[in-house]
């Protein structure tokens, strides 16, 4: 029998971590595809803006190329982090390497902030210098960049919602901000091209606008990554799904305590379930294993579960 106040643990010891469930492997596949697509688009746009801004005499477009090349670096970093995060747990890292995805996102965020500050410095340094008239083709590059980045944003954000990837979510928002930045550049170039020499300062104003967007995106991503490193409780929807799956296991009378922490794309669950206090230790242990198997099978993002068995209160007791 399970005496009152005594608990039975069901889970995997840190020295013997479980294999990655099929659902989690699918999350990594989706995330890799999103990062690879973002890398291809942003790298191409970054090079096009760099060449177009240089040949077309547009400081705003050159600044936007820094943003796009930063996006490409972000996507490449996500790909590298995912490859590292999928490595199996070892003796030195018994809980795996999943948190490297969050660490990578924070480093990309800092790089974005530094890039934005560099653009601000360059714009202010050249503010009083005469500005050459940008070529008309720079308008086409800015418009195409806005459309392509918006498309990448929509795809990457859909993947981020399905997988819960902070790095992909950050990269997705960066694509949306890159699209907005390209619209700012387009407006500045249009004002410069159609307003004459007196309006050429708007190219530099647009560059400052892009820099502000880059700095804001970097700060937002950094704070989100920092929050994930502090092990906050998972999204209420996921917690509710875990609770419902546990309660569906035969023999489980209630869930006394439930903690779900995020680690990269995956989650670790600590759950206290209530069972009949008259059960034997072996019977309670079997229910604990059944709870773990149910959660891993039904909630794709769950990597491992530690189940704590508690005797349920007597129906007529206090």
C-alpha positions as CSV (number, residue, x, y, z in Angstrom):
1,X,0.0,0.0,0.0
2,X,1.0,3.6,-0.5
3,X,1.2,5.2,3.0
4,X,0.0,8.8,3.4
5,X,2.9,11.3,2.8
6,X,5.0,8.7,0.9
7,X,5.5,9.1,-2.8
8,X,6.7,7.0,-5.7
9,X,8.7,8.4,-8.5
10,X,8.3,7.3,-12.1
11,X,10.7,8.8,-14.6
12,X,14.1,8.6,-16.2
13,X,17.1,9.2,-14.1
14,X,19.3,12.1,-15.3
15,X,22.1,9.7,-16.2
16,X,19.9,7.7,-18.5
17,X,17.9,10.2,-20.6
18,X,15.2,9.0,-23.0
19,X,15.4,9.0,-26.7
20,X,13.8,11.9,-28.6
21,X,10.1,11.0,-29.3
22,X,8.9,11.0,-32.9
23,X,6.8,14.1,-32.3
24,X,9.8,16.1,-31.1
25,X,11.8,14.9,-34.1
26,X,9.1,16.3,-36.4
27,X,9.3,19.7,-34.6
28,X,13.0,19.9,-35.4
29,X,12.3,19.0,-39.0
30,X,9.8,21.7,-39.4
31,X,12.0,24.3,-37.7
32,X,15.0,23.3,-39.9
33,X,12.9,23.8,-43.1
34,X,11.8,27.3,-41.9
35,X,15.3,28.3,-41.0
36,X,16.7,27.1,-44.3
37,X,14.0,28.9,-46.3
38,X,14.6,32.1,-44.4
39,X,18.4,31.7,-44.9
40,X,18.0,31.4,-48.7
41,X,15.6,34.4,-49.1
42,X,17.4,36.8,-46.7
43,X,20.9,36.0,-48.0
44,X,19.7,36.7,-51.6
45,X,18.0,39.9,-50.5
46,X,20.9,41.1,-48.4
47,X,23.3,40.7,-51.3
48,X,20.9,42.4,-53.7
49,X,20.4,45.4,-51.3
50,X,24.1,45.7,-50.7
51,X,25.0,45.8,-54.4
52,X,21.9,47.9,-55.2
53,X,22.5,50.4,-52.4
54,X,26.2,50.7,-53.3
55,X,25.7,51.2,-57.1
56,X,22.4,53.1,-56.6
57,X,23.9,55.6,-54.0
58,X,21.3,54.8,-51.3
59,X,22.4,54.8,-47.7
60,X,19.0,53.6,-46.6
61,X,19.2,50.6,-48.9
62,X,22.7,49.8,-47.6
63,X,21.4,50.0,-44.1
64,X,18.6,47.6,-45.0
65,X,21.1,45.2,-46.4
66,X,22.8,45.0,-43.0
67,X,19.4,44.0,-41.6
68,X,18.9,41.3,-44.2
69,X,22.4,39.9,-43.8
70,X,21.7,39.9,-40.1
71,X,18.6,37.9,-40.8
72,X,20.6,35.5,-42.8
73,X,23.1,35.1,-40.0
74,X,20.2,34.6,-37.6
75,X,18.8,31.8,-39.8
76,X,22.2,30.1,-40.1
77,X,22.7,30.4,-36.3
78,X,19.3,28.7,-35.8
79,X,20.3,25.9,-38.1
80,X,23.6,25.3,-36.3
81,X,21.8,25.5,-32.9
82,X,19.2,23.0,-33.9
83,X,21.9,20.6,-35.0
84,X,23.6,21.0,-31.6
85,X,20.3,20.8,-29.7
86,X,19.4,17.4,-31.3
87,X,22.6,15.8,-30.0
88,X,21.8,13.1,-27.5
89,X,22.3,13.7,-23.8
90,X,25.7,12.7,-22.4
91,X,27.3,12.4,-19.0
92,X,28.2,16.1,-18.8
93,X,24.8,17.2,-20.1
94,X,22.3,14.6,-18.7
95,X,19.3,16.7,-19.7
96,X,20.5,17.1,-23.3
97,X,21.5,20.2,-25.3
98,X,18.1,21.7,-26.1
99,X,18.7,25.0,-24.3
100,X,21.4,26.0,-26.9
101,X,18.5,27.1,-29.2
102,X,17.6,29.8,-26.7
103,X,21.2,30.7,-26.2
104,X,21.7,31.2,-29.9
105,X,18.6,33.4,-30.1
106,X,20.0,35.7,-27.4
107,X,23.3,36.1,-29.2
108,X,21.6,36.9,-32.5
109,X,19.6,39.5,-30.7
110,X,22.8,41.2,-29.4
111,X,24.2,41.2,-32.9
112,X,21.1,42.9,-34.2
113,X,21.3,45.6,-31.5
114,X,25.0,46.3,-32.4
115,X,24.2,46.4,-36.1
116,X,21.4,49.0,-35.5
117,X,23.7,51.1,-33.4
118,X,26.4,51.0,-36.1
119,X,23.9,52.2,-38.7
120,X,22.9,55.1,-36.4
121,X,26.6,56.1,-36.1
122,X,27.2,56.0,-39.8
123,X,24.1,58.0,-40.6
124,X,25.0,60.7,-38.0
125,X,28.6,60.8,-39.2
126,X,27.6,61.5,-42.8
127,X,24.6,63.7,-42.0
128,X,26.1,67.0,-43.2
129,X,27.7,65.5,-46.4
130,X,26.0,66.1,-49.8
131,X,23.9,63.1,-50.7
132,X,23.9,61.8,-54.3
133,X,20.6,61.1,-56.0
134,X,19.6,57.4,-55.7
135,X,19.0,55.5,-58.9
136,X,15.4,54.5,-59.8
137,X,16.1,50.7,-59.6
138,X,16.6,51.0,-55.9
139,X,12.9,51.5,-55.5
140,X,12.2,48.1,-57.2
141,X,14.7,46.4,-54.9
142,X,13.0,47.9,-51.8
143,X,9.5,46.9,-53.0
144,X,10.5,43.3,-53.8
145,X,12.2,43.0,-50.4
146,X,9.1,44.1,-48.6
147,X,6.9,41.5,-50.4
148,X,9.4,38.6,-50.0
149,X,10.1,39.3,-46.4
150,X,6.4,39.4,-45.6
151,X,5.9,36.0,-47.2
152,X,8.8,34.5,-45.3
153,X,7.4,36.0,-42.0
154,X,4.0,34.4,-42.5
155,X,5.5,31.0,-43.2
156,X,8.1,31.2,-40.3
157,X,5.5,32.4,-37.8
158,X,3.2,29.5,-38.7
159,X,6.1,27.1,-38.0
160,X,7.0,28.9,-34.8
161,X,3.4,28.6,-33.5
162,X,3.4,24.8,-34.2
163,X,6.8,24.1,-32.8
164,X,7.1,26.7,-30.0
165,X,10.6,27.7,-31.2
166,X,11.7,31.0,-29.7
167,X,14.6,31.3,-32.2
168,X,12.2,30.8,-35.2
169,X,9.7,33.2,-33.7
170,X,12.4,35.8,-33.3
171,X,13.6,35.2,-36.8
172,X,10.0,35.5,-38.1
173,X,9.4,38.8,-36.4
174,X,12.7,40.0,-37.8
175,X,11.4,39.2,-41.3
176,X,8.2,41.2,-40.6
177,X,10.4,44.1,-39.3
178,X,12.6,43.7,-42.3
179,X,9.5,44.1,-44.5
180,X,8.5,47.2,-42.6
181,X,12.1,48.5,-42.9
182,X,12.0,48.0,-46.7
183,X,8.7,50.0,-46.8
184,X,10.4,52.8,-44.9
185,X,13.3,52.6,-47.4
186,X,10.9,52.7,-50.3
187,X,9.2,55.8,-48.9
188,X,12.5,57.5,-48.3
189,X,13.7,56.6,-51.8
190,X,10.5,57.8,-53.4
191,X,10.6,61.1,-51.6
192,X,14.3,61.5,-52.7
193,X,13.6,60.6,-56.3
194,X,10.5,62.7,-56.8
195,X,11.1,65.6,-54.4
196,X,14.4,66.7,-55.9
197,X,17.7,67.6,-54.2
198,X,16.1,69.2,-51.2
199,X,14.4,65.9,-50.3
200,X,17.5,63.7,-50.5
201,X,17.9,63.9,-46.7
202,X,15.0,61.5,-46.5
203,X,17.3,58.7,-47.6
204,X,19.2,59.2,-44.4
205,X,16.0,59.6,-42.4
206,X,14.9,56.2,-43.8
207,X,18.2,54.7,-42.8
208,X,17.6,55.9,-39.2
209,X,14.1,54.4,-39.3
210,X,15.6,51.1,-40.3
211,X,18.2,51.3,-37.5
212,X,15.4,51.9,-35.0
213,X,13.5,48.9,-36.2
214,X,16.6,46.7,-36.0
215,X,17.4,47.8,-32.4
216,X,13.8,47.3,-31.3
217,X,13.7,43.8,-32.9
218,X,17.0,42.8,-31.2
219,X,15.8,44.1,-27.8
220,X,12.5,42.2,-28.1
221,X,14.2,39.0,-29.0
222,X,16.8,39.3,-26.3
223,X,14.3,39.9,-23.5
224,X,12.2,36.9,-24.8
225,X,15.3,34.6,-24.8
226,X,16.3,35.8,-21.3
227,X,12.8,35.0,-20.1
228,X,13.0,31.4,-21.5
229,X,16.4,30.9,-19.7
230,X,14.6,31.6,-16.4
231,X,12.4,28.5,-16.7
232,X,9.0,30.1,-16.7
233,X,5.8,28.0,-16.6
234,X,4.8,26.9,-20.1
235,X,1.9,28.5,-22.1
236,X,-1.4,27.8,-20.4
237,X,-2.7,25.9,-23.4
238,X,0.1,23.5,-23.3
239,X,-0.2,23.1,-19.5
240,X,-3.9,22.4,-19.9
241,X,-3.2,19.8,-22.6
242,X,-0.7,18.0,-20.3
243,X,-3.1,18.0,-17.4
244,X,-6.0,16.6,-19.5
245,X,-3.7,13.8,-20.9
246,X,-2.6,12.9,-17.4
247,X,-6.2,12.8,-16.1
248,X,-7.2,10.5,-18.9
249,X,-5.0,7.7,-17.6
250,X,-7.0,5.0,-15.8
251,X,-6.3,5.1,-12.0
252,X,-5.4,8.9,-11.9
253,X,-7.8,10.7,-9.6
254,X,-6.4,14.1,-9.8
255,X,-3.4,16.3,-10.6
256,X,-2.0,17.9,-7.4
257,X,0.9,19.8,-8.9
258,X,2.1,20.4,-12.5
259,X,5.2,22.2,-13.6
260,X,6.1,22.4,-17.3
261,X,9.4,24.1,-18.3
262,X,10.6,25.0,-21.8
263,X,14.1,24.0,-23.0
264,X,14.6,25.0,-26.6
265,X,11.9,23.4,-28.7
266,X,11.0,20.8,-26.0
267,X,9.5,20.7,-22.6
268,X,10.2,18.8,-19.3
269,X,7.2,18.0,-17.1
270,X,7.1,17.5,-13.3
271,X,3.7,16.3,-12.3
272,X,2.2,15.1,-9.0
273,X,-0.8,12.7,-9.7
274,X,-3.2,11.4,-7.1
275,X,-4.1,7.7,-7.0
276,X,-6.0,5.4,-4.6
277,X,-4.1,5.4,-1.3
278,X,-4.9,1.7,-0.9
279,X,-2.8,0.7,-3.9
280,X,0.4,-1.2,-3.6
281,X,3.7,0.6,-4.5
282,X,3.9,-1.5,-7.6
283,X,0.4,-0.5,-8.8
284,X,1.2,3.2,-8.2
285,X,4.5,2.8,-10.1
286,X,2.7,1.3,-13.1
287,X,0.2,4.2,-13.2
288,X,3.2,6.6,-13.1
289,X,4.7,5.0,-16.1
290,X,1.4,5.0,-17.9
291,X,1.1,8.8,-17.2
292,X,4.6,9.4,-18.6
293,X,3.9,7.3,-21.7
294,X,0.6,9.1,-22.3
295,X,2.1,12.5,-22.1
296,X,5.1,11.7,-24.4
297,X,2.7,10.1,-26.9
298,X,0.0,12.8,-27.0
299,X,1.9,16.1,-26.4
300,X,4.6,16.2,-29.2
301,X,6.7,18.9,-27.5
302,X,7.2,16.9,-24.3
303,X,10.7,15.5,-24.0
304,X,10.6,13.8,-20.6
305,X,8.2,13.4,-17.6
306,X,8.9,13.0,-13.9
307,X,5.8,11.6,-12.2
308,X,5.3,11.9,-8.4
309,X,2.6,9.6,-7.0
310,X,0.5,10.9,-4.1
311,X,-2.3,9.1,-2.3
312,X,-5.7,10.7,-3.1
313,X,-7.6,12.2,-0.1
314,X,-10.3,9.9,1.3
315,X,-13.7,10.8,-0.3
316,X,-15.2,11.3,3.2
317,X,-12.1,12.6,5.0
318,X,-11.0,16.2,5.6
